Amino acid sequence: MRLFAGAAIAVALGSVVALPAEAAATKVVYGYAWADGQGHLRIVPKSATFVKATGGFVGYRLKPVSGAKEVRLDYTKATKLAFGRVTVACDLKETEGRVAVDRKGLGRTACKPADLAAGLQRGVTPLRVEYRGSMAVKINEFLVDNWPNSRTGRGTIKRINDNSVLFATGGKTIKLGYSYTTFFYRATARCPDGWLAGEPVNAGKNGLGKMSCSAADLTKVLKSQKHPVLVQLRYSPEVGGIDEVWEIYGDA
């Protein structure tokens, strides 16, 4: 009652009163989530249809939403954040053939924000997130029945942070993430070399790098680049992720 009365007085005086964070409306977003700095995730809203198929599969079918904009959320400040995993234990990387979901197909193994952080470090995670303002308050993993196929394309990439780039191709620019499982193929002599440094001893006849390197090598070399670099990618714009990166020598 005091809060209401105070707000009424402030309105009467022509002031603007900011309501507490708890009073903000709770919103829900489904989509593929990526790590976006310590304690934060980013997710592009998708339409989600619950699927209970013959054979026992329980999950969601995700489709793009026209005009949907990326949401960046903090999941650390909510000390009582509820995070439900689809695995039977919080520290598992995969379901290993056993899942823990409720009747709505949402993960029900109670885990901590640190478990969410560990999962996002490994790569993209399908999530249902309840949030207020810029803060997540409840998060559940879920299974996807129609994981999009990857495609291959050429263009340029420019670093955003340690696991995200902007990929420019065909007149469009797409934000993409990568994980520790992303393959990086180099034309240089060594994995840590600068972009196109030295002789292209590991370039194929098509100019594509063929020496297998790690995502950490990709992060390191992109940090030293002020300008976009030419690449070939195997990627999924629907998921927002990169599977493979090829360094390209010359104009091949």
Disulfide bonds with the S-S distance in Angstrom:
Cys90-Cys111 2.09
Cys191-Cys213 2.02
